[in-house]
Amino acid sequence: MDKYSSHLSNSIYSMYTSNEKQKIISKNLFPSRPWMASSGACAAAGGGSKGLKGIIAGGITGGIEICITFPTEYVKTQLQLDEKTKTGVKQYNGIVDCVKKTVKTHGFLGLYRGLSVLLYGSIPKSAVRFGAFEELKKRSVDSQGNLSPGKRLLCGLGAGVSEAILAVTPMETVKVKFINDQRSANPRFKGFFHGVGVIVKEQGLKGTYQGLTATIIKQGSNQAMRFYVMETLKNWYRGGDPNKNVPKLIVGGFGAVAGAVSVFGNTPVDVVKTRMQGLEASKYKNTFDCFLKIWKYEGPKAFYKGTVPRLSRVCLDVAITFMIYDSFMDLFNKFWK
């Protein structure tokens, strides 16, 4: 488009009243002029702040969600860390046994051991995840506001890699060390800041970034699958109309499906990541060595340890997360233009 055409288009647009301009913006009455979407003429109101809205809504969502679902995360991590001892005996016989022994030894609040770590981490994790996705989505949608299947996958992958590097790896490493510490006869960590201090003092900042490669693979594949499934199901429900509202209960159902897909798709990576972040991670040379040793000494079934508690936790987690997130985004879009 030459400068004259651009000037003419902007001049014509400036002749409309405020109400007419708003209709143009919301309904995209210039579908044959995709350049106007990028310049703001056809962009949805407040489109430029989508990334910031996603960061704030995501942060709030992360804090609420983890308080609801943490006990299932605790049990899942315990079962994944539960290797056979030299006598061939494992500490737990399953989910129920793990819950009973934890409550008996540490009380009901024992199921919330390490919550502070995830709470401190879940807020920035969720903020980075949704903020990155909204920003990538804003740059990838077509003139009608829709994402192609390939771009849904790539936007989700980008969101997952971003959260893995900026938030998830240090948070997960400290969380696993906290839970692992509780399994010892004499726990060393007295609280979040004390535990982090001990880890950094003994292992340096690197001590909070164990399992980075596995975490990037896990989170990248996680969010690629979740956002792909979520956006695909939403697009199917809307019939291709990005402005059609999806009821929150249906959003929750779609979230549960997206969560289940991601669990079956990458639990093996999650097991390796957990082992690489535990207190005994030093016995593995790297992520690949960890994978080989689990396969050799424990068999392929070991890669699906904790699948049931993870499935229940993740389906609930993703369903709640998307419902809360969509609710906050709807609220922000009403009052934040």
C-alpha positions in Angstrom: 0.0 0.0 0.0 1.5 3.4 -1.0 1.5 6.5 1.2 -1.4 8.1 -0.7 -3.7 5.1 -0.1 -2.7 5.0 3.5 -3.5 8.7 4.0 -6.8 8.3 2.1 -7.8 5.4 4.3 -7.0 7.2 7.5 -8.8 10.3 6.2 -12.0 8.3 5.5 -11.7 6.6 8.9 -11.4 10.0 10.6 -14.8 11.1 9.1 -16.7 8.6 11.2 -18.3 9.5 14.6 -16.9 8.0 17.8 -19.8 5.4 17.9 -19.2 4.5 14.3 -15.5 4.1 14.9 -16.2 1.8 17.8 -18.4 -0.4 15.6 -15.6 -0.4 13.0 -13.1 -1.5 15.6 -15.3 -4.2 17.1 -16.7 -5.6 13.9 -13.7 -5.2 11.7 -15.5 -3.5 8.8 -12.3 -3.3 6.8 -11.6 -7.1 6.3 -9.9 -6.4 3.0 -7.4 -4.0 4.6 -5.4 -6.2 7.1 -2.8 -3.3 7.5 -5.5 -1.4 9.5 -5.6 -4.2 12.1 -1.9 -3.8 12.9 -2.2 0.0 13.0 -5.0 -0.2 15.4 -8.0 0.8 13.2 -9.4 -2.7 13.3 -7.9 -3.9 16.5 -10.1 -4.8 19.4 -10.4 -2.1 22.0 -7.5 -2.4 24.4 -5.7 -4.9 22.2 -2.4 -3.3 22.8 -2.6 -4.1 26.5 -3.6 -7.7 26.1 -0.1 -8.9 27.2 -0.3 -6.8 30.4 -3.9 -7.9 31.1 -2.7 -11.5 30.6 0.2 -11.0 33.1 -2.1 -9.6 35.8 -5.0 -12.0 35.3 -2.6 -14.9 35.1 -0.8 -13.9 38.3 -4.1 -13.7 40.3 -5.2 -17.0 38.7 -2.0 -18.8 39.7 -2.3 -17.8 43.4 -5.9 -19.0 43.7 -5.5 -22.2 41.7 -2.5 -23.5 43.7 -4.2 -23.1 47.0 -7.0 -25.4 45.8 -5.0 -28.1 44.2 -1.7 -28.3 46.1 -2.4 -31.6 48.1 -2.6 -33.6 44.8 0.7 -32.1 43.7 2.3 -33.1 47.0 1.1 -36.7 46.7 2.2 -36.9 43.0 5.7 -35.7 43.9 6.0 -38.1 46.8 5.1 -41.1 44.6 7.6 -40.0 41.9 10.4 -39.7 44.4 9.6 -43.0 46.0 12.3 -45.3 44.7 12.9 -48.8 46.0 15.5 -49.0 48.8 18.3 -51.6 48.9 15.9 -54.0 50.6 13.5 -53.6 47.7 10.8 -51.9 49.8 9.1 -48.6 48.8 7.8 -46.1 51.3 4.3 -45.9 49.9 1.9 -48.4 48.4 -0.2 -45.9 46.5 -2.1 -42.6 46.8 -4.2 -43.5 49.8 -1.3 -44.9 51.7 0.8 -41.8 51.0 -2.0 -39.5 52.3 -2.6 -41.7 55.4 1.1 -41.8 56.3 1.6 -38.1 55.7 -1.4 -37.1 57.8 -0.4 -39.6 60.6 3.2 -38.3 60.7 2.8 -34.6 60.0 -0.9 -33.9 60.4 -3.3 -32.7 57.8 -1.2 -29.6 57.1 1.6 -32.0 56.1 -0.2 -32.3 52.7 0.6 -28.6 52.3 4.3 -28.8 53.0 6.0 -26.8 50.3 2.9 -24.7 49.5 4.7 -21.4 50.2 7.3 -22.4 47.5 4.6 -23.0 44.9 2.6 -20.0 46.0 5.5 -17.7 45.6 6.3 -19.3 42.3 2.8 -19.9 40.9 2.0 -16.2 40.7 4.9 -15.3 38.4 4.7 -18.6 36.6 1.0 -18.1 35.6 1.7 -14.4 34.9 4.5 -15.2 32.5 2.6 -18.1 30.9 -0.6 -16.1 30.1 1.2 -12.9 29.4 3.5 -14.6 26.9 0.6 -16.4 25.2 -1.5 -13.3 24.9 1.4 -11.4 23.4 2.3 -14.1 21.0 -1.4 -14.6 20.1 -1.9 -10.9 19.5 1.0 -11.0 17.0 -0.2 -14.3 15.3 -3.9 -13.9 14.7 -5.3 -13.3 11.3 -7.4 -10.3 10.3 -10.5 -12.0 11.7 -8.8 -12.6 15.1 -8.4 -16.3 14.7 -5.3 -18.5 15.2 -4.3 -21.2 12.7 -3.7 -24.7 14.2 0.0 -24.4 13.7 0.2 -21.0 15.4 -1.9 -22.3 18.3 0.8 -24.9 18.9 3.6 -22.4 18.5 2.0 -19.8 20.8 1.5 -22.4 23.5 5.1 -23.7 23.1 6.4 -20.1 23.4 4.4 -19.6 26.6 5.7 -22.9 28.1 9.3 -22.2 27.3 9.0 -18.6 28.7 7.6 -19.8 32.0 10.1 -22.7 32.2 13.1 -20.3 32.1 11.7 -17.3 34.0 9.7 -19.0 36.8 9.1 -22.8 36.7 12.6 -24.2 37.0 13.7 -22.4 40.2 10.3 -22.8 41.7 10.0 -26.5 41.0 13.5 -27.3 42.0 13.0 -25.7 45.5 9.6 -27.3 45.8 10.9 -30.8 45.1 13.8 -30.3 47.5 11.4 -29.2 50.2 9.2 -32.3 49.7 12.3 -34.5 49.4 13.7 -33.0 52.6 10.5 -34.0 54.5 11.2 -37.6 53.6 14.4 -37.6 55.6 14.6 -38.5 59.3 15.8 -35.1 60.2 14.4 -32.4 57.9 16.8 -29.5 57.4 14.6 -26.8 55.9 12.7 -24.7 58.5 10.8 -22.6 56.0 10.9 -21.1 52.5 13.5 -18.5 52.9 15.7 -20.7 55.2 15.5 -23.5 52.7 16.3 -21.3 49.7 19.2 -19.9 51.7 20.6 -23.3 52.5 20.3 -24.4 48.8 22.0 -21.3 47.4 24.7 -21.4 50.1 25.6 -25.0 49.4 25.0 -25.2 45.7 25.0 -21.6 44.4 22.3 -20.2 42.2 22.8 -23.2 40.0 21.2 -25.2 42.8 17.8 -23.7 42.0 18.1 -24.4 38.2 18.5 -28.1 38.3 16.6 -30.0 35.5 16.4 -26.9 33.3 16.4 -28.9 30.1 13.8 -31.3 31.3 11.6 -28.4 32.5 11.8 -26.6 29.2 10.8 -29.8 27.4 8.0 -30.4 29.9 6.6 -26.9 30.1 7.0 -26.3 26.4 5.1 -29.5 25.5 2.6 -29.0 28.3 1.5 -25.6 27.2 1.7 -26.4 23.5 -0.7 -29.2 24.0 -3.0 -27.4 26.5 -3.3 -24.1 24.6 -3.7 -26.0 21.3 -6.5 -28.2 22.6 -8.1 -25.2 24.5 -8.0 -22.9 21.5 -9.2 -25.6 19.1 -12.2 -26.5 21.3 -13.1 -22.9 21.8 -12.8 -22.2 18.1 -15.0 -25.2 17.5 -17.6 -24.0 20.0 -17.6 -20.5 18.5 -17.9 -21.7 15.0 -15.0 -19.5 13.9 -16.4 -16.3 15.5 -13.7 -15.0 18.0 -16.2 -12.6 19.6 -18.7 -15.3 20.6 -18.7 -15.9 24.4 -17.9 -19.4 25.8 -19.7 -20.1 29.1 -17.4 -20.6 32.0 -18.5 -24.2 32.8 -17.8 -25.2 29.2 -14.4 -23.5 29.4 -13.8 -25.6 32.5 -14.7 -28.8 30.6 -12.4 -27.9 27.8 -9.7 -27.2 30.3 -10.1 -30.6 31.9 -9.7 -32.2 28.4 -6.6 -30.1 27.7 -5.1 -31.1 31.0 -5.7 -34.8 30.4 -4.1 -34.7 27.0 -1.0 -33.0 28.5 -0.7 -35.5 31.3 -0.6 -38.6 29.0 1.6 -36.7 26.6 4.4 -35.7 28.9 4.3 -37.5 32.3 7.6 -39.3 31.4 9.3 -35.9 31.1 7.8 -34.9 34.4 9.2 -37.9 36.2 12.7 -37.2 34.8 12.4 -33.6 35.8 11.4 -34.4 39.3 14.3 -36.8 39.7 16.7 -34.2 38.4 15.5 -31.7 40.9 15.5 -34.0 44.0 18.1 -34.0 46.7 19.7 -37.1 45.1 20.0 -35.5 41.6 23.8 -35.7 41.8 23.7 -39.4 41.0 22.6 -38.4 37.4 25.1 -36.9 35.0 22.4 -35.1 33.0 18.8 -35.4 31.9 19.5 -38.1 29.4 21.5 -40.1 31.9 18.5 -39.9 34.3 16.2 -41.2 31.6 18.5 -44.1 30.8 19.0 -45.1 34.5 15.2 -45.1 35.2 14.6 -47.2 32.1 17.4 -49.6 33.0 16.8 -50.1 36.7 13.1 -49.4 37.1 11.6 -50.2 33.7 9.3 -48.2 31.4 6.4 -48.2 33.8 8.4 -46.0 36.2 8.0 -43.1 33.7 4.3 -43.1 34.5 4.6 -43.0 38.3 2.2 -40.6 39.9 0.0 -40.5 36.7 -3.3 -40.9 38.6 -2.7 -38.2 41.2 -1.2 -36.0 38.5 -4.2 -36.6 36.2 -6.7 -35.6 38.9 -4.6 -32.6 39.9 -3.9 -31.4 36.3 -7.4 -31.8 35.0 -8.8 -29.9 38.0 -5.9 -27.4 37.8 -6.3 -26.6 34.1 -10.1 -26.4 34.3 -10.0 -24.0 37.3 -7.2 -22.0 35.8 -8.9 -21.3 32.5 -12.2 -20.6 34.2 -10.6 -18.1 36.6 -8.4 -16.6 33.9 -11.3 -16.1 31.5 -13.4 -14.5 34.2 -10.7 -12.0 35.1 -10.0 -11.2 31.4 -13.8 -10.6 30.9 -13.7 -8.3 33.9 -10.6 -6.4 32.6 -12.1 -6.1 29.1 -15.2 -4.4 30.6 -13.3 -1.8 32.6 -9.9 -1.6 31.0 -10.0 -0.4 27.4 
